[in-house]
Each structure stands twice: as structure tokens, then as C-alpha cells.
Amino acid sequence: MSSEFFNKYKYKIKTIKEIELILKKKTKKTKLVMCHGVFDLVHPGHVRHLSYAKSKGDILLVTITADVHIKKGVYRPHVPQNLRALNLAAFEMVDFVVIDKNETPLINLDKLKPDYFAKGFEYSSKGLPKATYQEMKIVKKYGGEMLFTPGDIVYSSSKFLQKNLPKLNYDKLLLLLNQNSLNFEDLKKTLKQIQDISIHVVGDTIVDTYTRTSLIGGQTKTPTFSVLFNEKNDYIGGAGIVAKHLQAAGAKVTFTTVLGNDELMKYVKTSFKNSNIKLNAIIDKNRPTTNKNVITTDNYKLLKIDNVNNTPISENIFTQISKYIQKTKSKSIIFSDFRHGIFNNLTIPKLINAIPKKMFKVADSQVATRWGNISEFKNFDLITPNEKEARFSLADQDSNIGTLASKLRDESNYKNLILKLGEKGVLCVGSVKKNEAFNIDSFASNVLDAVGAGDALLAYSTLVLLKTNSLVLAGIIGSIAASCECEVDGNIPIKVDKIIEKIDEVEKNINL
């Protein structure tokens, strides 16, 4: 798919007001046929349906359900509304397409009063659903006719999508760029504009240790694995790697954290000194520097050993952190919460109150094995939870992701949300007035280690959103940064050059 595709068929995509103006010019002999549906995946059944509908009239109008009203499946629609509209507009038999902003087609049926309202064969073969009866009632009231498509085979988009999801990451990206008058050069220019932004990161440092081994065998008498030690590598993780991603992007970074009085504390201090990051390290003699040691064997994670103390920080340490926050001169502050003592339901409101006014506020809260709650970070400019964290904070395991995002806005009043969906990419939600919500699929092509992908996204999305005020640019660049992190072994800061290489790779694949 190319930009030419978007430009060639978008003239068929209309608003209801535009359709009303067009229909004022039609004569009584001109027959209007209207179809309505989701059309998440256009299949042979849809083609038959549309062809038959067109054969009964002169103008075929297809209205599609807007993304926000689709309740089928947790991650539906798979194809966003603007791309679904373009896919239908590309058919010769379709004259116009409208994205219906209403939950049902009833309002537009009453407005447009088509001569025929066409429904699929499945709606008549097994009795009419309640919704179809409501549609039929309106059609009969103004004197129109219901039209049921004849067919011997009924296809289900849901069944197709359950079996195999089509890969649309490039199509969705191109559509998003096209709609916002952006191109790949704009992405690269933006990356070069985020230098020297001052950011203050507050959060829990984690030292991620990878103890790499090779499997020798198992004992015959006990279920014990025998492995041969190869090497041990330490990486800065947690809020620390967020700070390092920001520095790698060219930001001026201050990092406030709590460390234990141990050897790993020395490792962390040395690492940050070498990174040219201002480190406000508060030493707590009553807790260790948080360490998570993953035992790997032949690239498989065999066991993880954590050395942590998750008890709340003392009043003295809390006071020190608050003072660092109050004195910050940075343009933005990031609360990177891994629930290892700094953040809890008592400290979070007070730490938020310590933030200077008009500062750009960002938060991320982890619940992998702890009790973080992203909804506690209220009125923030950007929050970046993953799906599990959002569901945990709302006690909601069933809603689709669109509903989940809406509930989270009601609870936390965020200005911008990037909801991380793992291999499914991200859902970005911004201004309610602009109805700003879109999906970006993952761009990772060779996943070696997904640990830390969310931290890279958090860092780059923050810088881009702060610089450009564009959630589209922030979401795209953050997603590409996350894919770059997935393609390296270990939690390693991602530099701008690496992201530009990935952008070039994506553009090349699209052109091919």
C-alpha cells in the first residue's frame, strides 16, 4: 500500500452532511442503497453482499461503525476505521463511504432514508436479531424496503481474524502519516530536534543481572538442573534505564533514586557518572540496591532471583526526594514507579504536590509482581501503562481496550495515554475534543529480549510529545524505539542513530 492509494480513493469518503447535499440533487428515479457494518476484514461474503446491493440501485452508500463503538473482541477492530473506509472505497461498486459516529445506523437511516437498506444473508436465514427489527421499523416508517442478500456461503470476519491476523503494521503506519501530513523524513527530523531537553526522572533503580549458563543435564534422583556457568552481565534497569534512554536521545537528565549501601550501589554510581547524568542517589542502609538476577541457559530464562525490599521509604528519605523535586529546573518530570519503596498510595499525592507548576508530568507504574496503580497518577500529561497495569488499576479484566482507555481517563484524567499491548503494539489516546485515538502495531522483526521495551518507549515518547505536542509523532517514534530495544540482548540504552536505522528499514520494506 502507498500514499497514492490513500489519495486515489479518499474522495469517496464523506461525512453525513456531505451525503445529504449530494442526495438533494438526485431525482426520484435515482435509487439509493445503503449497507452498514464493521467490515473489519473484507472477505468474499462482503464482496457478494455489496455487488448484489449495488445491482438493486444507482448509488451504493456503505456506512461503517466507528472504532469507538466496536465491542467485538478485546482488540477489535483489527483494521482502524479510516483504513476500513479506504478498503471499501477502493471497490468500483461502492459509490460513497461514511464512518458512522453513532453506535447504531438508526439515526443515519432516518436522516438519509435510502430506498433500500441491505443486510447480509445471515440476518434473515436464522431469524432477525433485535437490532435488525429496529432498523426495519425505521425503514418501513419512511416507505423504504429491506433488502437481504441471497447467499449460500456465510463468511465471518471474526472467525477469519481468530485463525490468523493479517499483518497491517505498515498499512496502519502509512495511513497515520498520511492523515497527519507527515512522512518518514519528518520522523527523522523530529529525532534531531529533541536534543538538550532537560528531564528529571524519579524512581526505583533496578540492577538487572543476566547469569548466562549452558545446560549440562539433570540429576537422576532429584529434579535438579545442572548448568555450567559462562558469564555474568549487569545492566541498569528500572527507572535508571529510562534516564539512560533519555540521555542517549540527547536530553539533559537528572535522576533521583534510592540505593542500598552495597557493591551494586557503587556499580550504579560509576555507571551514571560515565553516562554524564546528574545522579541524586539517596542511600538507605536498611535496604539493598534492588537486584534481579535472571539465570539463562542456551537463551532460555531458567530462573529469576530477586534481592529486594519493597517496604515504603522512611520519612527522612521521602523529604529528601520531595526537596529534589521542588528544586528541579527541568522542563519535564517522569515518575518511573516499579513499587520498590518510593511510590505508594501515601507518598504519590505528596510527591505530585511537590512538582513545580506548569511542569510536563509523565508517569509509568509497573505491576509485574507488585501492587502498582497507574490511576494514582492523576492529571498527568502522559501515562504509559501496559494492558495488565491498566486492567489492574481498574479491576477490569473483560472490557475491550477502547473501553479500558475511557475508564482510565475517567479515573486518572490523563491528557495523553500510550497503552502498551505487547506484540500487538500500542493504543494511543489523546484529546477528547479531537477524538484522537489510534493504534500502532509493533515494528520488532527479530525479538531477542523484550525486557525494557516499555522504558525505551516511555523515554522517547516523552521527549517527542514535549517537543512537538504531537501524540502521533510521540506514539510512532516511541513504538520504533521499543522495537529497537526488543532486538538487542539485555537492557541497553537506545541511541537516536539506531532509531533512524529502524525508520530507514521500515521505509525500505514499505517501498519493496
N, C-alpha and C positions, 0 to 999 in steps of 0.2 A: 504494500500500500504506500502511496506517495501523497505529497501535498496536492498534486494535480487531481487526485481522486476527491479530496475534500472540496476543492473549488468547482469541480465539474458538476457535482450533484447537489450542492447546498442550496441552489436556487429553488429546489422543490420543497425545502423545509420551511414551513410557515408558522406563524402564530395564528391563534383563533381569529383575532381581529383581521389579519390579512386574508384569511379564508373567507370571512364574512363579506369583505369588499369584493373578492373575486366572484362569489356566488351571487351578488347583486346584479352582475352583468349577464348571468346565464338566463336562457329562455326557459319557458315551461317544458319544452321538448327535451331539453338537456337533463339527463338523469344523473343524479349524484349517488354514488355507492360509498358507504363508509364501513371500514373494518376497524376493529380495535383489539389490541393485545399487548403482550410484553415483547414478543419477538426477540428473546434473549439470544437464541441461536436459530437463524433462518434455515429451515430444512425443507425437503421435498413436499411435505404436507402443507407448509406455508405457501410454497410456490403454486400448488394446485388451488389452494384456497383463494389466493389473490387473483390468479388467472380467471377463475370462474366468476369471482366478484366483478372483475373488470368487464367480462363479457356481457354482463347484465346492465351496464350503464355507459355513460360517456366520460364521467370523471370519477376516478377512484381515489378516495382520501383514506389514508391509514393513520389512525391516532395510536400512539403508544403510551403505555404507563410510564410516568416519570420514575426515576430511580428511587426517590424517597418513599414511594408508595408500594414498592415491591416487597412482599413478605415471604415469597417462596424461598426457603433455604437461608442458611445463616449468611452466606457470602454472595447471594444474588442481588442484583443481576451480575452476571459474569461480564457482559458487554455493557459499557456505560451508555446512557440514553442518547447522547449525541452521535455515537458510533452506530447504535442500533437504527437511529433515524437515517443516517447516511447509507447504511446497508440496504434499507428498504427503498430509499430514493434512487438507488442505482438500478432498480428494476424498471424496465420500459413500461410495464403495465401500471405502475404506480405513478399517479399524477402529482399528488402532494402528500407530505407527511407532517403531522403535528405532534409535538411532545405534550401530552395532556398533563397539566399541573394538578388536576383533580384526582381524587382517589379512585373514582369510577368514571365511565364515559357518559353518565346520565346528563350532566349539565351541558356538555357539548352536543349531545344528541338533541336536546331540547332547543339549543341555540341554532344549530345548523339544519335540522330537520331534513336529513338525507332521504331520498326516495326509497333507498334500500339500506338496511343495516345488516351486514353479512356476518354470520357466525360459522364457526367450524362444524364439521360433521359430528364431532364428538359431543357437541352440546345438544344435539337432538336425538342421537342414537340410544342414549341411556336415560332419557328424561331430562327436563330442563332444570338447571340449578336456579336457586332463588334469585341470584343476580340477573340471570337472563330473563326471568319473568318481569323484573323491574324495568329492564331495557325494553322488553316487548310492550309493556304498558305505555311507556312514553311514545314509542313508535306508532302504535295504534291510535293514540290520542291525537297526534297531528296528521294522521292519514297516510303514514308511510307503511312499508312492508318489511317483515323479517325475511332474511334470505339465509338458508342453511346450505353450506357447501356439500355437495354429494361427494362421497369418497369411500373407497374400500379399505384403505390403509390409514390408520391414525398414528401420527408421529408425536412423540413427546419430547419437548426441548429438555425438560428436567431429566428424563432418562438418558438422553444423549450426554448431558453435562455430568451426570453421575458416573458414567462409564469413562469418559475421557475429556478433560477440559482443554479446549483449543488454546494454544499459546498466543496471546494477544499483547504481550508487553510492548512490542514495538508499535503496534497499531494504536494502542492507548496513548503512548508517549507522543506519537506524531499528531494525533488528534488534539491533545492537550497543548502542545506547542502551537499548532495551527490556530486554535481558538483564541490564544493569547498573543498572537502575532510575534511569536518567538521562534528562534532556530538554534541549532547547535552552537553557533558562534556566540550567541547570547549567553549560553551556559558557561562557556569558557571565559568570556569577558567578565561575567559575574564573579567567577572564582578569583580573578585577578584584582577585583575591587574590594575584597574582604580583608585586605592586609591592615595591620596596625589597629584593629578594633580592640578596645580594652574590655576584658571579660573577667569577672570574679566567679570562680567555681567554689562552692561549699559542699562538702560531702565526705562520705566514707572512703578511705583508701583501702584497696584490697591488693595484696601481692598474690598473683596467680602463678603457681608453680606447676610446671609440667615435668614429672619424673618419667622419663622415657625408658621403657624396658622391652625385652623380647621374651616371648613365651617359651619356656623350656619344656614344661609338661605339668601334669597334675600328680599328686600323691595318690597312691592306691588305697590307703587306709582312711584318709580324711579328705574332704572336699576342698583341698588347698591348692591354689595355683602356684606354680614355681616359675619365677621370671628372672631374667638376667638384667641387671642394671646397665643402662647405656649412658645416659646423661641426665642432668637436671638443669632446667632453664626457668629463670624467674622473669615475670612480666608485671609491669604496673597495671593494675586493673581498677575496677570500681570508678569512683569519681576522679581518681588520678588519671586514668586513660582518657577521660573526657577532656581534662585540662591539656593532656599531651596532644590530642587530636586538634584542639583549638590552636595550640602553639605551632603545630605542623602546618596549619592553614594560614599562619602568619599573624595570628592575634597576639596581643599583649596580655598575658594571663597571670592572674593572681589565684593561688589555690590555698584555701583554708581547710584543714583537716585535723584529725586526731590520730596519733600514733602511739604505740607502746614503747616502752624503754627496753629495746632489744636489738638484735643484729639486723633484723629486717627494717627497723627504723632507719638505721644507718644506710642501708641499701636504697630506701626511698629518698632520703635526703640527697644522697650522691646523684641519683638518677635525675632529680628535679634541678639540681644545681647545673648539671650538664645540659639540661634542656632549656636553660635560660627562662625558667618560670619562677616567679616570686612565690615562695612557699611559706605560708603561715602554719607551721607544724606545732600543734599543742600536744605535749607529751602527757599521757595518762599512765602512771605506774601501775594502775590496777587492771589494765587490760593489755593483751598482746596486740601487736600490729596484725591486723586481720590477714590470715593466710589461707588460701585454698589450694591444696596440693592434689592435682589430678595424676593418677598413676595410669599411664598409657602403655599398651603393648601392641606393637605392629599396627599403629594408627587407630586402635580401638581404646576407648576410655574404660578402664577396668574398675577403678575405684577412685573416690574423691575423699580426701581427709581435710576437714576444716579445723583451723585453730582460731576461734572467735570468742568474743564476749559481747553479747548483744544487749547488755544492761544499759539503761539510759545514762548519758553523761552526767557528771556532777554539776552542781550549781555554779561552781567556780569555772569549769570548762565552758559551760553554756554562756556565762558572762563574757568570757574571752572571745568566743565566736561572735556574739552579738556586737561587740565593740569593733571587731574586724569588718563586720557587715555595715555598721553605721558609718565607718570612716571611708568606705570604698568610694573611689572616684571613677569607677568603671562605668561603661555605658549599659552593661547588662550584668545580671547575676543569674547563675544557674544553681539550683538546688538539686544535687545528684544524690538521691536517697536510696541507700542499699540496706537500711534498717540495722545498722551495726552500732547504734548508740546515739548518734547525733540527732536524728529525726524521730519524733514520736508525737502522739496527739497532744501532749502538753507543750513541747518545745516549738512545734511548727508554727502555731499562731504568733508566738512571741518573736520567732526569727523572721517571720514575714513582716511584722510591725517594725523590725529594725532596718528593713530595706529603705534606703532613701527614696523620696517621692520621684515619680516620673522615670524610674529606672525600668528597663525592659526585663521582665521577670519570666524565667523558664524553669520548669520542673520535670523531673523524671523519678518515679518511685517503683522500686523492684519488689516483687512478691514471690520470687522463685522458691525460697524456703522460709520466708519470714512474713511479717504482717504489715507490709507497706500499704498505703492507701492514697492513690493519686488524687482522689477527690478532696483531700485535706488541703491541697494547694489551690486556694480559691483566688479568682480574679487574676490569673496569670496570663501573660501574653502568649505563651506556648507551653503545652504539655505534650509529652511523647510516651504514653504508656503502651505496653503491648496488650493484646486482646485479653490475656489471662488477668493482667493487672486491672484493666477496666472492669471486667466481669466481677472480680473480687471486690472492688471498691463499691460496686452497686448491688452485690449479692444477686447477680443476674446471669444465669448460665444458658438461657434459652433464646433471648432476643437476637434478631439479626444485627449485623454490625451498624447499620444505619440508625436503628432504634437505640442501640447501645451508645452511639455517639451523642444522640439527642439527650438521652438520660444523663450522660456525663456532663453535658453543658448545663443542664438544669441544676445539677448537684454542685459543680465547681465554678461555673460561669467563666470558662476559659474563652479567650479571644481566638486562639488557633489550636487545633488538635492535629497531631500526626499519630494515628493509631496503627501500631506495628502489628502485622499479621503474619510474620514469619515468611515462609516461602511464597505466600500469596501476596506479598508486597505491603502496601500501606493504604490506609484511607485517610485523606486529608479533609478537614472541615474547618472553614473559616467564617467569614461574615454571614450572619443570618440574612441581612438585607440583600446581599448579593447572591444568596442561595448558593454559596461556594462550598462544594463538596465533590471530590473526585478520587478515583483510585489510581495508584501507580503500581504496576507489577514489579517483581524483583528482576534485577539485571544480572544476578550472580550466575555465571556459566560453569564455574568449576569450584564448588564449595569444598574447602578444606577444613575450616573451623569457623562456625557461625558465632562463637563467643565474641562479644564486643561489637557486633554489627550495629546494635542499637545505640551504643555510645558514639560511634562514628556519625550516625545519622543525627543524633542529638547535637553534636558539636557543629557540624556543617549547616544543618537546618537553622540553628540559632543565628549563626553569622550571616547567612544569606537573608533570612527574614528581617534581621536587624538592619541590614544594609539597604535592602530593596523594598521591604514591606510587601513582598510578593510570596504568597504561600505556594504558588505554582513553582516558582524557581526554588524555593526552600525545600519543597517536597521532592522535586526531581533530583536536585544535587545531593540532598541528604540520602535519598534512596541509592544513588550511584555510589556515594561514599560507603554506605553499608555493604553494598555488593563487593566493593574492593576489599573491605575488611574480611568478608567471608572467604575470599580467595587467597588469604595468607594464613600460615600456621602460627597460632599464638596471637595475643592481643597487642598489635603493633600499630603505632600512630600512622594514619594515612595522610600522605602529603598531597598537595594540590596537583602536582605533576601526575601522580597515579590516577587521580580522578579524571584529569584531562585525557589520559591514555584510554581510560574506560569509555569516555564520551566518544572519542575517535573510533573505538571498536564498535560501539553501538551504531554510530552513523554509517560506518563501513558495512556492517551487516544489513542495515536497512537498505542501503544503496544496492547491495548484491541481490 
